[in-house]
Amino acid sequence: MEKAFKIKGLRWWIAILLMGITTINYLDRTTLSIAAPELRKRLGMDEIDFSNILLAFQFTYLVMQPLMGRIIDWLGLRLGFAISIITWSIAQMITAFASGWRSFAVFRSMLGMAEAGNFPGGIKAVGQWFRPKERTVATGIFNVGAGLGAAIAPPLVVWLILHFSWQFAFVATGACSLFWALLWALFYRSPEKHPWITKEELDYISEGEAEFSVSEPSANKGVWKTVLPQRNFWAVGIARFFSEPAWQFFSYWIPLYLATERHFDLKQIGYFTWVPFIAADIGSLFGGMLSPFFMNKMFMENN
């Protein structure tokens, strides 16, 4: 019998797959900010209109984060994540039919609802495939997609607008998500079901589950009563609360700021807007490597 095809270090390829999905996620959401100067000129939208569109996206994204996590748990990671990607792809493409800030707000709220599945799905996949000591590095790898997608968006979206139209920019970037949904459906399985994983890697991952296990919430206690008292939940939540405003400002407002205050044209925006996001990617990888470094150092000092 022919030996089954196996890939050494398959878990790291899963992290790269997640990075690609996150790249497309941020490419889709950042398309609006890159197109904002053009929309301001073509549709007469001002900064207040643009902020209303962003508010619609952010509100549905906020509300749907925990709900999408539950949906993915219910449907299973492979199917639930695929549905999330396909749905946000459709929402991105139909944004081309928007004719004013209200219709933009409706379509972007749909995008926010669907894109809310990206990080719950990605974190769940990391939890399935990586031992606790590797999870910060794996999370750093897939989170690189956030900066990478935002960095790709300026030159790509500007090129699409200049050569075609702002409507085509939304359609083309949305279509890219469908490609990644197909890759996800074809290649993702949980470790114990994946035909390409080696026995050594499966054993390695399985042994790691014993290092760090979280008890399932009891039926009479519920998820929130289990999560809210945990210190690590509040540590992550507080850190994100203070860091997100700066990230959101760079993601959504820099192109419009450069156009209105610095008088950059669309081509100049494409040349320079990607720079902060490359720095963010470096920080994401560096931060992911710092955690196991300090954990190993503390472990050695305590022993």
C-alpha positions in Angstrom: 0.0 0.0 0.0 1.3 3.5 -0.9 2.4 5.5 2.0 0.1 8.4 2.9 1.5 11.9 2.1 2.8 13.6 5.3 4.1 17.1 6.0 6.6 17.7 8.8 5.8 20.7 11.0 2.2 20.9 9.6 1.1 23.1 12.4 3.3 25.9 11.2 1.6 25.7 7.8 -1.7 26.0 9.5 -0.5 29.2 11.1 0.5 30.5 7.7 -2.9 29.6 6.4 -4.5 31.6 9.2 -2.1 34.5 8.4 -3.4 34.4 4.8 -7.0 34.6 5.9 -6.3 37.4 8.3 -4.4 39.2 5.5 -7.5 39.1 3.3 -9.7 40.1 6.3 -7.8 43.3 6.7 -7.4 43.9 3.0 -11.2 43.9 2.8 -11.8 46.2 5.7 -9.0 48.6 4.8 -10.3 49.0 1.2 -12.8 51.5 2.5 -10.2 53.8 4.1 -8.0 53.8 1.1 -10.9 54.6 -1.2 -12.2 57.3 1.2 -10.5 60.2 -0.6 -12.0 59.0 -3.9 -15.4 58.5 -2.3 -15.2 62.0 -0.9 -14.7 63.4 -4.3 -17.1 61.1 -6.2 -20.0 60.9 -3.7 -19.5 64.1 -1.7 -19.0 62.3 1.6 -17.4 64.3 4.4 -15.6 63.1 7.5 -18.8 62.8 9.5 -20.3 60.6 6.9 -17.2 58.5 6.9 -17.2 58.2 10.7 -20.9 57.0 10.6 -19.8 54.2 8.2 -17.0 53.2 10.5 -19.3 53.3 13.5 -21.7 50.9 11.7 -18.8 48.5 11.1 -17.3 48.7 14.5 -20.7 48.3 16.3 -21.7 45.1 14.5 -18.1 43.8 14.8 -18.2 44.4 18.6 -21.6 42.7 19.1 -20.8 39.8 16.8 -17.4 38.8 18.3 -18.7 36.6 21.1 -21.7 35.5 19.0 -19.5 34.4 16.1 -17.3 32.5 18.6 -20.4 30.5 19.7 -21.5 29.9 16.1 -18.1 28.6 15.2 -18.1 26.3 18.3 -21.6 25.1 17.3 -20.9 24.5 13.6 -17.4 23.3 14.0 -14.2 25.3 13.2 -13.8 24.2 9.6 -17.4 24.9 8.5 -18.1 27.9 10.8 -14.9 29.7 9.7 -15.6 29.0 6.0 -19.1 30.4 6.3 -17.6 33.5 8.0 -15.1 34.1 5.2 -17.7 33.5 2.4 -20.1 35.9 4.1 -17.7 38.7 4.5 -16.5 38.2 0.9 -20.1 38.7 -0.3 -20.5 41.8 1.9 -17.3 43.3 0.5 -18.3 42.7 -3.1 -21.9 44.1 -2.8 -20.4 47.3 -1.3 -19.8 48.3 -4.9 -23.6 49.0 -5.1 -23.4 51.7 -2.4 -24.4 55.2 -3.5 -24.1 57.2 -0.3 -23.0 57.0 3.3 -26.2 55.2 4.5 -25.9 52.4 2.0 -22.2 52.2 2.8 -23.1 51.9 6.5 -25.5 49.0 5.8 -23.0 47.1 3.7 -20.1 47.7 6.1 -22.3 46.6 9.1 -22.8 43.3 7.2 -19.0 43.1 6.7 -18.5 43.7 10.5 -20.9 40.9 11.4 -19.1 38.4 9.2 -15.5 39.5 9.8 -16.1 39.1 13.6 -15.4 35.4 13.1 -11.8 35.8 12.1 -10.1 36.1 15.4 -12.3 33.7 17.4 -11.7 31.2 14.6 -8.0 31.8 14.4 -7.5 31.6 18.1 -9.5 28.4 18.3 -7.3 26.9 15.5 -4.1 27.9 17.3 -5.5 26.2 20.5 -6.1 23.0 18.6 -2.8 22.9 16.8 -0.2 24.3 19.2 1.1 23.5 22.6 0.7 26.3 25.2 4.4 27.4 25.0 4.1 27.9 21.2 0.8 29.6 21.1 2.0 33.2 21.4 4.4 32.6 18.4 1.7 31.0 16.4 -0.7 33.9 17.3 2.0 36.3 16.3 2.3 34.6 12.9 -1.4 34.7 12.1 -1.7 38.2 13.5 0.9 39.3 11.0 -1.9 39.1 8.5 -3.5 42.2 10.1 -0.6 44.4 9.3 0.1 42.7 6.0 -3.4 43.1 4.7 -3.4 46.7 5.7 0.0 47.2 4.0 -1.1 45.5 0.8 -4.3 47.5 0.6 -2.8 51.0 -0.2 -0.9 50.1 -3.4 -3.4 47.4 -4.5 -6.6 49.4 -4.0 -5.1 52.6 -5.4 -4.0 50.6 -8.5 -7.5 49.1 -8.9 -9.2 52.5 -8.5 -6.9 54.3 -11.0 -7.1 51.5 -13.6 -10.7 50.5 -13.1 -13.0 52.2 -10.5 -13.6 52.3 -6.8 -16.5 49.8 -7.3 -14.2 47.3 -8.9 -11.8 47.6 -6.0 -14.4 46.3 -3.6 -15.4 43.5 -6.0 -11.8 42.4 -6.6 -10.8 42.4 -3.0 -13.9 40.6 -2.0 -13.3 37.9 -4.6 -9.9 37.2 -3.0 -11.6 36.1 0.2 -13.6 33.5 -1.7 -10.2 32.0 -2.8 -9.1 31.7 0.8 -12.4 30.2 1.9 -11.8 27.5 -0.7 -8.2 26.9 0.6 -9.5 26.7 4.2 -12.2 24.2 3.3 -9.8 22.1 1.4 -6.8 22.0 3.7 -8.0 22.5 7.3 -8.8 19.6 9.6 -8.3 19.2 13.3 -4.9 17.5 14.2 -6.5 14.2 14.9 -8.4 14.1 11.6 -5.7 15.6 9.3 -4.4 13.1 6.8 -1.1 15.0 6.3 0.1 15.1 9.9 2.9 12.9 11.1 2.4 10.6 14.1 5.3 12.4 15.8 3.7 15.8 15.5 0.2 14.5 16.5 1.8 13.0 19.7 3.6 16.2 20.3 0.4 18.3 20.1 -1.6 15.7 22.2 1.1 15.7 24.9 0.8 19.5 25.1 -2.9 19.4 25.9 -2.0 17.8 29.2 0.2 20.8 30.1 -2.7 23.3 30.0 -6.3 22.3 30.1 -9.3 24.5 30.7 -12.3 22.8 32.3 -15.6 23.1 30.4 -18.2 25.4 32.0 -20.9 23.5 33.8 -24.4 23.7 32.4 -25.7 25.7 35.4 -22.7 28.1 35.4 -22.4 29.2 31.8 -19.5 30.5 29.8 -19.5 34.1 31.0 -19.5 33.1 34.7 -16.5 30.9 33.9 -14.6 33.5 31.9 -15.2 36.8 33.6 -13.5 35.9 37.0 -10.3 34.9 35.2 -7.3 37.3 35.5 -5.9 36.4 32.1 -9.2 37.4 30.5 -8.9 40.9 32.1 -5.2 41.2 31.3 -5.8 40.6 27.6 -9.0 42.7 27.6 -7.4 45.8 29.2 -4.3 45.6 27.0 -6.5 45.5 23.9 -8.8 48.3 25.2 -5.8 50.7 25.4 -4.0 49.5 22.2 -7.0 49.3 19.8 -7.7 53.0 19.4 -4.3 53.7 18.0 -4.5 50.7 15.7 -8.0 51.7 14.5 -6.9 55.2 13.8 -4.0 54.1 11.6 -6.2 51.5 9.9 -9.1 53.8 9.0 -8.1 57.5 9.1 -4.6 57.8 7.9 -5.5 57.9 4.1 -8.2 60.5 4.6 -5.9 62.6 6.8 -3.1 62.5 4.2 -5.6 63.6 1.5 -7.3 66.4 3.4 -4.5 67.8 5.6 -1.4 66.9 3.6 -3.0 67.2 0.2 -1.7 63.8 -1.0 -3.2 62.5 -4.2 -4.4 58.9 -4.5 -1.1 57.7 -6.0 0.9 59.2 -3.1 -1.4 57.6 -0.6 -0.6 54.2 -2.3 3.1 55.0 -2.0 3.3 55.8 1.7 0.3 54.5 3.7 1.6 51.0 4.0 4.7 51.9 6.2 3.1 51.8 9.7 1.6 48.4 9.1 5.0 46.8 8.2 6.2 48.1 11.5 3.2 46.5 13.2 4.0 43.2 11.6 7.5 43.3 13.0 6.1 44.1 16.4 3.6 41.3 16.2 6.3 38.7 15.5 8.7 40.1 18.1 6.0 40.3 20.7 5.0 36.7 20.0 8.6 35.5 20.6 9.0 37.6 23.8 6.4 35.6 25.7 8.0 32.2 25.4 11.4 33.8 26.1 10.2 35.2 29.4 8.3 32.1 30.3 11.4 29.9 29.7 13.6 32.4 31.6 11.2 32.4 34.6 11.0 28.6 34.5 14.8 28.3 34.6 15.1 30.8 37.5 12.4 28.9 39.5 14.3 25.7 39.0 
